[in-house]
Amino acid sequence: MSRIVYNGPTDDHQARGTPYSGDPDGGEGVASDPLRTLALDGWHRARGARMVPFAGYEMPVQYDGVIAEHQWTRQHAGLFDVSHMGQLLFYGERADAALETLLPGELRMLKDGRLRYSLLLDDNGGIVDDLMATRRGDHFYVVVNGATKHDDIAEFERRLPRGVVLDHMKEQALLALQGPEAVAVLEGLAPGVSELSFMQGAMFRVAGQPAWISRSGYTGEDGFEISVDGAVVSKVADALAADERVRPVGLGARDSLRLEAGLPLYGHDLDRETTPVMAGLEFAIGKRRRAEGGFAGAGRILGEIENGTVTKRVGLLVDGRQPVREGAMVLDREANEVGKVTSGTFSPTLGRPIAMAYVPAAMAEPGSQIKLGQRGKLFQAEVTQMPFVPHKYYRKTAGSVTQ
Amino acid sequence: MSLFFTSEHEWIRLDGDIATVGISTHAQEALGDIVFAEVPESGRALNKGDEAAVVESVKAASDVYAPVAGEVIEGNPALADNPGLVNSDPEGEGWFFKLKVADCSELDGLMDEAAYREWVKTL
């Protein structure tokens, strides 16, 4: 057995945005910076985690097994360590207006304690990163991808006006507690969190430690993200894991969960060659921003909203049992390559392979039949609505769980 | 019946000139949850080192090589519906294929069970 081809965000070299060579050792020319360890490194190892390089850190890829952790999260509560992600603070009198020059989201009218999913764009409308931006009193709190955080910081510092000050919270840890039992577990440790609505956050104390907690995540489940000082994160993790409804979950299941939820992953489904409209992320462009423009790449992006794009990101249900992975070809009737699969795995919830791909707009309608090619073999797939598995976000205005 | 291992983590159980081939306990642990296995059809002639089967976990795909030359006499039909057998019983029910071995001396270079288990500890 050999020539293992790894997929998804468990491979450091893909995460850094270099073309994947198919060589799990990364091939030639791959940076070999020393790996950093997480504040919870020993905590993960003590619980049997298998650690792999990712985004410059040694990260837990799995504990019991990807499928068991995936299903535990869908049924109970999974605890993820996402401390590799970049946590940034933006101070300055007009920080919201300054951020709006780079991000297409509605930030000026964003209420205190509210989060928005947004995109850092280059001047051509290409996606530099996707992120979560929160107004927190006099500043903005922005969480960016781990693999891109240093480039993002350089980009922000180069392009934001001098009056805006950026602080990278290097010692801050970030946990995510996701799943239908997350709210009951966390309410017991941080009373009041159940009052938060999806995409809302506030300061709490959890296990005696001050923590910024938001009702958000990237699994499609109801859940929370918990930002605490790395020096005390083990106390918080211990308190959460002491609850029998909670199990630690690694990067492997994080990837299959977000794929089922139809959520794109930067460096795979999104990059500088893709725009928000190609990626189907028009929802991240605020109504006022569409009318007024004034963000990086606005000319191109507003034109694409008006006229459509040549290719679109779609979800695919793949026939059979064999997963079709990132890099597989989308073929037209004459077997010409007309698109690429950007993420693919075996869906534990659906019991079949699913994938995301960029396809020509004419093939992007749900129900379209598509042929894929991978390692010399043909696969049949059907374009389907995403998410593959319904979201279970908690929206207070609706009074209950909405899908 | 003697059990041999390759440095690519296949195992071979030799019974007369019939070899049963699978992947080792160590290999399935490294791959994680197996979700797909493709086995060769009977009658197919394999050279030593040929890609004989495919195994995929949630996060990785890998080829299984023919450890010796021979003719496939059976692919494990149970793996089509239950690829998880490779995880639950890798060196038993989770076998991939059976070969009629052309030249048993090709097995001479392989590790025996004790040597393989010792070697895996050093990885």
HADDOCK unambig.tbl for C-alpha pairs under 7 A between the chains (distance, minus, plus):
assign (segid A and resid 1 and name CA) (segid B and resid 8 and name CA) 4.67 0.50 0.50
assign (segid A and resid 1 and name CA) (segid B and resid 9 and name CA) 5.54 0.50 0.50
assign (segid A and resid 1 and name CA) (segid B and resid 10 and name CA) 5.73 0.50 0.50
assign (segid A and resid 1 and name CA) (segid B and resid 23 and name CA) 6.82 0.50 0.50
assign (segid A and resid 1 and name CA) (segid B and resid 62 and name CA) 6.75 0.50 0.50
assign (segid A and resid 1 and name CA) (segid B and resid 63 and name CA) 5.65 0.50 0.50
assign (segid A and resid 1 and name CA) (segid B and resid 64 and name CA) 4.23 0.50 0.50
assign (segid A and resid 1 and name CA) (segid B and resid 65 and name CA) 5.75 0.50 0.50
assign (segid A and resid 2 and name CA) (segid B and resid 8 and name CA) 5.62 0.50 0.50
assign (segid A and resid 2 and name CA) (segid B and resid 62 and name CA) 6.04 0.50 0.50
assign (segid A and resid 2 and name CA) (segid B and resid 63 and name CA) 5.81 0.50 0.50
assign (segid A and resid 2 and name CA) (segid B and resid 64 and name CA) 6.62 0.50 0.50
assign (segid A and resid 3 and name CA) (segid B and resid 62 and name CA) 5.76 0.50 0.50
assign (segid A and resid 3 and name CA) (segid B and resid 63 and name CA) 6.41 0.50 0.50
assign (segid A and resid 4 and name CA) (segid B and resid 60 and name CA) 6.46 0.50 0.50
assign (segid A and resid 4 and name CA) (segid B and resid 61 and name CA) 5.64 0.50 0.50
assign (segid A and resid 4 and name CA) (segid B and resid 62 and name CA) 4.38 0.50 0.50
assign (segid A and resid 5 and name CA) (segid B and resid 60 and name CA) 5.51 0.50 0.50
assign (segid A and resid 5 and name CA) (segid B and resid 61 and name CA) 5.19 0.50 0.50
assign (segid A and resid 5 and name CA) (segid B and resid 62 and name CA) 6.21 0.50 0.50
assign (segid A and resid 6 and name CA) (segid B and resid 59 and name CA) 6.16 0.50 0.50
assign (segid A and resid 6 and name CA) (segid B and resid 60 and name CA) 4.44 0.50 0.50
assign (segid A and resid 6 and name CA) (segid B and resid 61 and name CA) 6.62 0.50 0.50
assign (segid A and resid 7 and name CA) (segid B and resid 59 and name CA) 5.44 0.50 0.50
assign (segid A and resid 7 and name CA) (segid B and resid 60 and name CA) 5.72 0.50 0.50
assign (segid A and resid 8 and name CA) (segid B and resid 59 and name CA) 6.74 0.50 0.50
assign (segid A and resid 65 and name CA) (segid B and resid 32 and name CA) 6.34 0.50 0.50
assign (segid A and resid 65 and name CA) (segid B and resid 33 and name CA) 6.44 0.50 0.50
assign (segid A and resid 66 and name CA) (segid B and resid 33 and name CA) 6.69 0.50 0.50
assign (segid A and resid 67 and name CA) (segid B and resid 33 and name CA) 6.76 0.50 0.50
assign (segid A and resid 252 and name CA) (segid B and resid 59 and name CA) 6.92 0.50 0.50
assign (segid A and resid 321 and name CA) (segid B and resid 36 and name CA) 6.10 0.50 0.50
assign (segid A and resid 322 and name CA) (segid B and resid 36 and name CA) 5.49 0.50 0.50
assign (segid A and resid 345 and name CA) (segid B and resid 58 and name CA) 6.04 0.50 0.50
assign (segid A and resid 345 and name CA) (segid B and resid 59 and name CA) 6.98 0.50 0.50
assign (segid A and resid 346 and name CA) (segid B and resid 58 and name CA) 5.74 0.50 0.50
